[in-house]
């Protein structure tokens, strides 16, 4: 989590915990990978994640995700995904 270094972590267990929390807060979460670029073991992708917040409001997060792959498994990931803040109503 390069935007929030204090939230950096390692390990499968923490990945499972984090995604469980995300699905608890946004149970209808849908993720789309809009495009990818691959160079050797490195994968760059553009993500769009949407769903409904606990308050019933639309939630939208977008941004790049960088991964490395080893033995056909994700070895390392960096999410640069951030919430989209809608423009203020006039």
DSSP file (Angstrom, degrees, kcal/mol; ACC not computed):
  #  RESIDUE AA STRUCTURE BP1 BP2  ACC     N-H-->O    O-->H-N    N-H-->O    O-->H-N    TCO  KAPPA ALPHA  PHI   PSI    X-CA   Y-CA   Z-CA
    1    1 A X    >         0   0    0      0, 0.0     3,-1.5     0, 0.0     6,-0.3   0.000 360.0 360.0 360.0  77.1    0.0    0.0    0.0
    2    2 A X  T 3   +     0   0    0     77,-0.4     3,-0.5     1,-0.3    78,-0.1   0.762 360.0  55.5 -61.0 -26.0    2.4    2.7   -1.2
    3    3 A X  T 3  S+     0   0    0     76,-0.4    -1,-0.3     1,-0.3     2,-0.2   0.740 120.8  30.8 -76.9 -21.1   -0.1    5.5   -0.5
    4    4 A X    X   +     0   0    0     -3,-1.5     3,-2.6     1,-0.1    -1,-0.3  -0.641  69.9 176.4-135.4  75.3   -0.4    4.3    3.1
    5    5 A X  G >  S+     0   0    0     -3,-0.5     3,-1.6     1,-0.3    -1,-0.1   0.752  76.9  66.4 -57.6 -26.3    2.9    2.8    4.2
    6    6 A X  G 3  S+     0   0    0      1,-0.3    -1,-0.3    -4,-0.1    -4,-0.1   0.716  99.1  54.3 -66.6 -18.2    1.8    2.2    7.7
    7    7 A X  G <  S+     0   0    0     -3,-2.6    -1,-0.3    -6,-0.3    -2,-0.2   0.313  80.0 127.0 -97.0   7.4   -0.7   -0.4    6.3
    8    8 A X    <   +     0   0    0     -3,-1.6     2,-0.3    -7,-0.2    -3,-0.0  -0.312  33.4 162.6 -62.6 148.2    2.0   -2.3    4.5
    9    9 A X        -     0   0    0      2,-0.0     2,-0.3     6,-0.0    -2,-0.1  -0.965  27.9-145.0-157.5 169.1    2.0   -6.1    5.2
   10   10 A X        +     0   0    0     -2,-0.3     4,-0.2    66,-0.0    66,-0.0  -0.961  49.6  63.9-136.0 155.9    3.2   -9.5    4.0
   11   11 A X  S  > S-     0   0    0     -2,-0.3     4,-1.6     2,-0.1     3,-0.1   0.140  72.2-103.3 108.6 142.3    1.6  -12.9    4.2
   12   12 A X  H  > S+     0   0    0      1,-0.2     4,-2.6     2,-0.2     5,-0.2   0.862 115.4  59.6 -61.8 -39.2   -1.3  -14.9    2.8
   13   13 A X  H  > S+     0   0    0      1,-0.2     4,-2.3     2,-0.2    -1,-0.2   0.907 106.2  46.9 -61.0 -41.9   -3.2  -14.7    6.1
   14   14 A X  H  > S+     0   0    0     -4,-0.2     4,-2.8     2,-0.2    -1,-0.2   0.865 109.6  54.3 -69.5 -34.6   -3.2  -10.9    6.0
   15   15 A X  H  X S+     0   0    0     -4,-1.6     4,-2.5     2,-0.2     5,-0.2   0.946 110.7  46.4 -60.3 -47.3   -4.3  -10.9    2.4
   16   16 A X  H  X S+     0   0    0     -4,-2.6     4,-2.1     1,-0.2    -2,-0.2   0.904 113.3  49.3 -62.4 -42.0   -7.3  -13.1    3.3
   17   17 A X  H  X S+     0   0    0     -4,-2.3     4,-2.2    -5,-0.2    -2,-0.2   0.933 111.5  48.8 -62.3 -46.6   -8.1  -10.9    6.3
   18   18 A X  H  X S+     0   0    0     -4,-2.8     4,-2.3     1,-0.2    -2,-0.2   0.930 112.8  46.0 -61.7 -46.8   -8.0   -7.7    4.2
   19   19 A X  H  X S+     0   0    0     -4,-2.5     4,-2.6     1,-0.2    -1,-0.2   0.864 110.0  55.1 -67.2 -34.0  -10.2   -9.1    1.5
   20   20 A X  H  X S+     0   0    0     -4,-2.1     4,-1.7    -5,-0.2    -1,-0.2   0.919 109.5  47.4 -61.7 -42.6  -12.7  -10.4    4.0
   21   21 A X  H  X S+     0   0    0     -4,-2.2     4,-2.1     2,-0.2    -2,-0.2   0.904 110.8  51.5 -64.6 -41.0  -13.0   -7.0    5.5
   22   22 A X  H  X S+     0   0    0     -4,-2.3     4,-2.5     1,-0.2    -2,-0.2   0.936 111.3  46.9 -60.9 -46.8  -13.4   -5.4    2.1
   23   23 A X  H  < S+     0   0    0     -4,-2.6    -1,-0.2     1,-0.2    -2,-0.2   0.779 109.2  55.6 -69.3 -25.4  -16.2   -7.8    1.2
   24   24 A X  H  < S+     0   0    0     -4,-1.7     3,-0.4    -5,-0.2    -1,-0.2   0.902 114.6  39.0 -68.4 -41.3  -17.8   -7.2    4.6
   25   25 A X  H  < S+     0   0    0     -4,-2.1     2,-0.3     1,-0.3    -2,-0.2   0.812 133.8  23.3 -78.8 -30.9  -17.9   -3.4    3.9
   26   26 A X    ><  +     0   0    0     -4,-2.5     3,-1.8    -5,-0.2    -1,-0.3  -0.669  69.4 172.6-135.0  77.7  -18.9   -3.8    0.2
   27   27 A X  T 3  S+     0   0    0     -3,-0.4    -1,-0.1     1,-0.3    -4,-0.1   0.734  79.6  52.0 -65.1 -22.3  -20.6   -7.2   -0.2
   28   28 A X  T 3  S+     0   0    0     24,-0.3    -1,-0.3     2,-0.1    22,-0.1   0.122  80.2 153.8 -98.1  22.0  -21.6   -6.5   -3.8
   29   29 A X    <   -     0   0    0     -3,-1.8     2,-0.4    -6,-0.1    22,-0.2  -0.224  22.6-170.5 -54.6 132.0  -18.0   -5.6   -4.8
   30   30 A X  E     -A   50   0A   0     20,-2.9    20,-2.6     2,-0.0     2,-0.4  -0.996   3.2-161.6-124.9 132.6  -17.3   -6.1   -8.5
   31   31 A X  E     -A   49   0A   0     -2,-0.4     2,-0.4    18,-0.2    18,-0.2  -0.945   5.8-173.1-117.4 135.2  -13.7   -5.8   -9.8
   32   32 A X  E     -A   48   0A   0     16,-2.5    16,-2.1    -2,-0.4     2,-0.7  -0.989  18.8-145.5-125.4 134.6  -12.8   -5.3  -13.5
   33   33 A X  E     -A   47   0A   0     -2,-0.4    14,-0.2    14,-0.2     3,-0.1  -0.895  16.2-172.2 -95.5 114.0   -9.4   -5.4  -14.9
   34   34 A X  E     -     0   0A   0     12,-2.9     2,-0.3    -2,-0.7    -1,-0.2   0.837  63.0 -12.7 -80.3 -34.9   -9.6   -2.8  -17.8
   35   35 A X  E     -A   46   0A   0     11,-0.8    11,-2.2     2,-0.0     2,-0.3  -0.982  59.7-157.8-162.7 157.5   -6.2   -3.5  -19.3
   36   36 A X  E     -A   45   0A   0     -2,-0.3     2,-0.3     9,-0.2     9,-0.2  -0.954   5.7-163.2-138.6 157.4   -2.9   -5.2  -18.6
   37   37 A X  E     -A   44   0A   0      7,-2.6     7,-3.1    -2,-0.3     2,-0.4  -0.987  13.7-161.8-139.0 133.8    0.7   -5.1  -19.7
   38   38 A X  E     +A   43   0A   0     -2,-0.3     2,-0.3     5,-0.2     5,-0.2  -0.953  15.0 172.5-122.3 134.9    3.1   -8.0  -19.0
   39   39 A X  E >   -A   42   0A   0      3,-2.6     3,-2.2    -2,-0.4     2,-0.3  -0.875  67.4 -56.2-139.8 105.0    6.9   -7.9  -19.1
   40   40 A X  T 3  S-     0   0    0     -2,-0.3    -1,-0.0     1,-0.3    28,-0.0  -0.463 122.5 -14.8  62.3-123.0    8.6  -11.1  -17.9
   41   41 A X  T 3  S+     0   0    0     -2,-0.3    28,-2.3    -3,-0.1     2,-0.4   0.393 118.6  96.4 -92.3   3.3    7.3  -11.9  -14.4
   42   42 A X  E <   -AB  39  68A   0     -3,-2.2    -3,-2.6    26,-0.2     2,-0.5  -0.807  52.0-170.5-101.1 133.5    5.8   -8.3  -13.9
   43   43 A X  E     -AB  38  67A   0     24,-3.0    24,-2.8    -2,-0.4     2,-0.4  -0.986   3.1-168.8-124.0 124.0    2.2   -7.6  -14.6
   44   44 A X  E     +AB  37  66A   0     -7,-3.1    -7,-2.6    -2,-0.5     2,-0.3  -0.924  17.3 172.3-107.8 136.6    0.8   -4.0  -14.6
   45   45 A X  E     -AB  36  65A   0     20,-2.1    20,-2.6    -2,-0.4     2,-0.5  -0.978  31.5-133.0-144.6 156.1   -3.0   -3.7  -14.7
   46   46 A X  E     -AB  35  64A   0    -11,-2.2   -12,-2.9    -2,-0.3   -11,-0.8  -0.955  31.0-164.1-110.6 123.1   -5.7   -1.0  -14.4
   47   47 A X  E     -AB  33  63A   0     16,-3.0    16,-1.9    -2,-0.5     2,-0.4  -0.775  17.7-169.6-111.6 151.0   -8.5   -1.9  -12.1
   48   48 A X  E     -AB  32  62A   0    -16,-2.1   -16,-2.5    -2,-0.3     2,-0.5  -0.968  11.5-175.4-134.5 119.9  -12.0   -0.5  -11.5
   49   49 A X  E     +AB  31  61A   0     12,-3.2    12,-2.9    -2,-0.4     2,-0.3  -0.966   8.2 172.1-119.6 131.3  -13.9   -1.8   -8.4
   50   50 A X  E     +AB  30  60A   0    -20,-2.6   -20,-2.9    -2,-0.5     2,-0.3  -0.935  12.9 118.8-137.3 159.1  -17.5   -0.8   -7.7
   51   51 A X  E     - B   0  59A   0      8,-1.8     8,-3.0    -2,-0.3     2,-0.4  -0.946  58.2 -62.4 176.2-158.0  -20.2   -1.7   -5.2
   52   52 A X  E     - B   0  58A   0     -2,-0.3   -24,-0.3     6,-0.2     6,-0.2  -0.965  41.3-132.3-122.0 130.7  -22.4   -0.2   -2.6
   53   53 A X    >   -     0   0    0      4,-3.7     3,-2.3    -2,-0.4   -27,-0.1  -0.251  34.1-101.4 -72.0 165.0  -21.2    1.3    0.7
   54   54 A X  T 3  S+     0   0    0      1,-0.3    -1,-0.1   -29,-0.2   -28,-0.1   0.768 125.0  58.9 -58.7 -24.1  -22.7    0.4    4.0
   55   55 A X  T 3  S-     0   0    0      2,-0.1    -1,-0.3     3,-0.0     3,-0.1   0.434 122.9-106.7 -83.5   0.8  -24.6    3.7    3.8
   56   56 A X  S <  S+     0   0    0     -3,-2.3     2,-0.2     1,-0.3    -2,-0.1   0.566  78.5 130.8  86.5   8.9  -26.2    2.6    0.5
   57   57 A X        -     0   0    0      1,-0.1    -4,-3.7    -5,-0.0    -1,-0.3  -0.646  66.7 -96.0 -94.7 152.2  -24.1    4.9   -1.6
   58   58 A X  E     -B   52   0A   0     -2,-0.2     2,-0.4    -6,-0.2    -6,-0.2  -0.416  37.0-155.4 -64.2 139.3  -22.2    3.9   -4.7
   59   59 A X  E     +B   51   0A   0     -8,-3.0    -8,-1.8    -2,-0.1     2,-0.4  -0.969  14.4 177.8-117.3 133.5  -18.6    3.1   -4.1
   60   60 A X  E     +B   50   0A   0     -2,-0.4    24,-3.2    24,-0.3     2,-0.4  -0.987   5.3 177.3-140.0 127.0  -16.0    3.3   -6.9
   61   61 A X  E     +BC  49  83A   0    -12,-2.9   -12,-3.2    -2,-0.4     2,-0.3  -0.988   8.7 174.6-127.3 138.4  -12.2    2.8   -6.7
   62   62 A X  E     +BC  48  82A   0     20,-2.3    20,-2.3    -2,-0.4     2,-0.2  -0.962  18.2  95.1-140.3 157.4   -9.9    2.9   -9.6
   63   63 A X  E     -B   47   0A   0    -16,-1.9   -16,-3.0    -2,-0.3    18,-0.2  -0.813  62.1 -54.2 148.9 176.1   -6.2    2.7  -10.3
   64   64 A X  E     -B   46   0A   0     16,-0.4    16,-2.5    -2,-0.2     2,-0.4  -0.473  34.3-161.9 -83.6 152.9   -3.2    0.6  -11.2
   65   65 A X  E     -BD  45  79A   0    -20,-2.6   -20,-2.1    14,-0.2     2,-0.4  -0.999   5.5-159.7-131.8 130.0   -2.1   -2.6   -9.6
   66   66 A X  E     +BD  44  78A   0     12,-2.4    12,-2.7    -2,-0.4     2,-0.3  -0.934  16.7 172.9-113.4 132.8    1.4   -4.0  -10.1
   67   67 A X  E     -BD  43  77A   0    -24,-2.8   -24,-3.0    -2,-0.4     2,-0.4  -0.940  23.4-148.5-134.2 155.3    2.2   -7.6   -9.4
   68   68 A X  E     -BD  42  76A   0      8,-2.1     7,-3.2    -2,-0.3     8,-1.3  -0.959  18.0-148.8-118.8 149.3    5.0  -10.1   -9.9
   69   69 A X  E     + D   0  74A   0    -28,-2.3     2,-0.4    -2,-0.4     5,-0.2  -0.941  15.5 178.5-120.5 136.1    4.4  -13.7  -10.6
   70   70 A X  E >  S- D   0  73A   0      3,-2.8     3,-1.3    -2,-0.4    -2,-0.0  -0.994  74.7  -5.8-136.6 130.0    6.5  -16.7   -9.5
   71   71 A X  T 3  S-     0   0    0     -2,-0.4    -1,-0.1     1,-0.3     3,-0.1   0.890 129.3 -57.5  53.7  43.4    5.6  -20.3  -10.2
   72   72 A X  T 3  S+     0   0    0      1,-0.2     2,-0.3    -3,-0.0    -1,-0.3   0.706 119.1 104.0  62.0  23.5    2.2  -19.2  -11.7
   73   73 A X  E <  S-D   70   0A   0     -3,-1.3    -3,-2.8     0, 0.0     2,-0.4  -0.963  83.0 -99.2-131.5 150.6    1.3  -17.5   -8.4
   74   74 A X  E     +D   69   0A   0     -2,-0.3    -5,-0.3    -5,-0.2     3,-0.1  -0.549  39.8 176.4 -66.8 125.5    1.2  -13.9   -7.4
   75   75 A X  E     +     0   0A   0     -7,-3.2     2,-0.3     1,-0.4    -6,-0.2   0.751  63.7   5.7-100.5 -33.0    4.4  -13.3   -5.4
   76   76 A X  E     -D   68   0A   0     -8,-1.3    -8,-2.1   -66,-0.0    -1,-0.4  -0.988  63.3-171.7-156.1 140.8    4.1   -9.6   -4.7
   77   77 A X  E     -D   67   0A   0     -2,-0.3     2,-0.4   -10,-0.2   -10,-0.2  -0.998  10.2-167.3-142.0 143.4    1.5   -6.9   -5.3
   78   78 A X  E     -D   66   0A   0    -12,-2.7   -12,-2.4    -2,-0.4     2,-0.5  -0.982  13.1-157.0-128.8 120.1    1.2   -3.1   -5.0
   79   79 A X  E     +D   65   0A   0     -2,-0.4   -76,-0.4   -14,-0.2   -77,-0.4  -0.845  18.8 174.1 -97.6 127.2   -2.2   -1.5   -5.1
   80   80 A X        +     0   0    0    -16,-2.5   -16,-0.4    -2,-0.5     2,-0.3  -0.041  36.9 137.7-112.8  26.6   -2.4    2.1   -6.1
   81   81 A X        +     0   0    0    -18,-0.2     2,-0.3   -17,-0.1   -18,-0.2  -0.561  28.3 179.4 -80.0 134.9   -6.2    2.0   -6.1
   82   82 A X  E     -C   62   0A   0    -20,-2.3   -20,-2.3    -2,-0.3     2,-0.1  -0.945  32.8 -95.1-134.5 154.0   -8.0    5.0   -4.6
   83   83 A X  E     -C   61   0A   0     -2,-0.3     2,-0.6   -22,-0.2   -22,-0.3  -0.395  34.0-127.9 -66.3 143.8  -11.7    6.0   -4.1
   84   84 A X        -     0   0    0    -24,-3.2     2,-0.7    -2,-0.1   -24,-0.3  -0.845  19.2-149.7 -90.8 125.4  -13.2    8.2   -6.7
   85   85 A X        -     0   0    0     -2,-0.6     3,-0.1   -26,-0.1   -26,-0.0  -0.867  16.5-131.9 -99.0 115.9  -14.8   11.2   -5.0
   86   86 A X        -     0   0    0     -2,-0.7     3,-0.1     1,-0.1    -1,-0.0  -0.265  31.3 -93.0 -65.9 154.0  -17.8   12.4   -7.0
   87   87 A X        -     0   0    0      1,-0.1    -1,-0.1     3,-0.0     3,-0.1  -0.318  49.5 -95.2 -63.6 149.4  -18.1   16.1   -7.8
   88   88 A X        -     0   0    0      1,-0.1     2,-0.1    -3,-0.1    -1,-0.1  -0.375  43.2-108.5 -64.8 142.1  -20.1   18.2   -5.3
   89   89 A X              0   0    0      1,-0.1    -1,-0.1    -3,-0.1    -3,-0.0  -0.452 360.0 360.0 -71.0 144.4  -23.8   18.7   -6.3
   90   90 A X              0   0    0     -2,-0.1    -1,-0.1    -3,-0.1    -2,-0.1   0.422 360.0 360.0 -99.9 360.0  -24.7   22.2   -7.4
